[in-house]
Structures are given as C-alpha cells and as structure tokens.
Amino acid sequence: MTETPELSAEDAKLVTLARATRARTRAAEGAAVRDADGRTYAAATVDLPSLQVSALGVCVAMAVASGARGLEAAVLLTDAGAVADADLAALRDLGGRGVVVHRGDGRGTVVDTRAT
C-alpha cells in the first residue's frame, strides 16, 4: 500500500461511477474499472441467495464479456479494510501486474492505492 496521490481525471471518473452505482443500489460495495481501450465498467456487489459476487468481480466479468484485453485501473468503494485477495487476483488475471487499484470509503474518499 502507498499513500494516495491526487487522482488523475480518468481515475476520478472511476470514483464517481463507483460511488453512484453503490448509492443507487445501496450495495455493500461499488466498483469501477477502466480497460486498456479506455472503456469503463461500474458495478455493485451482488448478494442474492443463490449468487454472491463482489463489485470488482462483476466489473471484471463485464470487461471480459465485452472483449477487454487488459485493465488500466480499478476503484473499490467499501467499508472493508482492504481489497480482497480474490478481487486482486481477478484484476491480475485480466490486467496483469501493475493495474492501479484505489480503495475508498463509501463517500468516495480514496484511502489507499496499490498495484496488482
């Protein structure tokens, strides 16, 4: 983990998308990712009796289903103290090492940044 620098305009857009998605669905988490072509995907936690998927997991699945060949950045807004290992692994599976991952609170304040 590193101290969070000021976000680029592109990463700030991801925060806005994640925050809006989380607020609209009242989900535990909101997330957004940007693929290697600059397309963005935003999602919330899915918590149904028969299906549970993290917000980042949904974003990665959406990117894969859309034909993305890599990822540049991700944002997770959560009350959890860290990004889950499974989510980091999914980001790494599609984006490789070096995908920037910002974690923030429910209000959208980024509290830490790391890379896959």
C-alpha positions in Angstrom: 0.0 0.0 0.0 1.1 3.5 -0.7 0.0 7.0 0.3 -2.6 8.1 -2.2 -1.5 10.8 -4.7 -4.0 13.2 -6.3 -6.2 11.1 -8.7 -5.9 11.6 -12.4 -9.1 12.8 -14.2 -9.6 9.3 -15.5 -9.3 7.7 -12.1 -11.6 10.4 -10.5 -14.2 9.4 -13.1 -14.0 5.8 -11.8 -14.6 7.0 -8.3 -17.7 8.9 -9.4 -19.0 5.9 -11.3 -18.4 3.5 -8.3 -20.0 6.0 -5.8 -23.1 6.5 -8.0 -23.5 2.7 -8.5 -23.1 1.9 -4.8 -25.6 4.7 -3.8 -28.2 3.7 -6.5 -28.2 0.0 -5.4 -27.4 0.5 -1.7 -24.9 -2.3 -2.0 -22.1 -3.1 0.3 -19.6 -2.1 -2.3 -19.3 -0.1 -5.5 -16.5 -0.5 -8.0 -15.4 0.6 -11.4 -12.6 -0.4 -13.8 -11.1 1.1 -16.9 -9.9 -1.3 -19.6 -6.9 -1.0 -21.9 -9.1 0.7 -24.5 -10.4 3.3 -22.1 -13.8 1.8 -21.7 -15.3 1.9 -18.2 -17.4 -0.6 -16.3 -19.2 0.1 -13.0 -20.9 -2.4 -10.7 -22.2 -3.1 -7.2 -22.0 -6.2 -5.0 -24.4 -8.9 -6.0 -25.8 -10.6 -2.9 -28.6 -12.9 -3.8 -29.4 -16.2 -2.0 -28.0 -18.2 -4.9 -25.3 -15.8 -6.2 -22.7 -13.7 -4.5 -20.2 -11.7 -6.5 -18.1 -8.8 -5.3 -18.4 -5.4 -7.1 -14.9 -5.8 -8.6 -15.7 -9.3 -9.6 -18.8 -8.1 -11.5 -16.7 -5.3 -13.2 -14.0 -7.8 -14.3 -16.7 -10.2 -15.7 -18.3 -7.3 -17.6 -15.0 -6.3 -19.1 -14.2 -9.9 -20.1 -17.7 -10.3 -21.6 -17.1 -7.1 -23.6 -13.9 -8.3 -25.1 -11.4 -6.3 -23.0 -7.8 -7.4 -23.4 -6.4 -5.7 -20.3 -7.1 -3.2 -17.5 -5.5 0.1 -16.5 -7.1 1.0 -13.2 -9.8 0.0 -10.7 -11.6 1.7 -7.8 -13.4 -0.1 -5.0 -15.5 1.8 -2.5 -16.1 -0.3 0.6 -16.2 -0.3 4.3 -13.7 -3.2 4.3 -10.2 -2.5 5.4 -8.6 -4.0 2.3 -9.3 -5.2 -1.3 -10.0 -8.9 -1.1 -7.2 -11.2 -2.4 -9.7 -12.8 -4.8 -10.5 -9.4 -6.3 -6.8 -8.6 -6.7 -6.3 -12.0 -8.4 -9.2 -11.4 -10.8 -7.8 -7.9 -11.7 -4.4 -9.5 -12.2 -5.9 -12.3 -14.4 -7.2 -9.8 -16.9 -4.8 -6.8 -16.4 -1.6 -8.5 -15.4 0.7 -6.9 -12.8 0.7 -3.1 -12.4 -3.0 -2.4 -12.5 -3.6 0.6 -10.2 -6.2 -0.2 -7.6 -7.7 2.7 -5.5 -9.7 1.7 -2.3 -12.0 4.3 -0.9 -14.8 4.6 1.7 -18.5 4.8 0.9 -18.3 8.6 0.4 -15.7 8.2 -2.3 -12.7 9.3 -0.4 -9.7 7.3 -1.6 -7.8 6.0 1.4 -5.1 3.9 -0.3 -3.7 3.0 -3.6 -1.8 -0.1 -4.7 -1.0 -2.1 -7.8 -1.7 -5.7 -8.7 
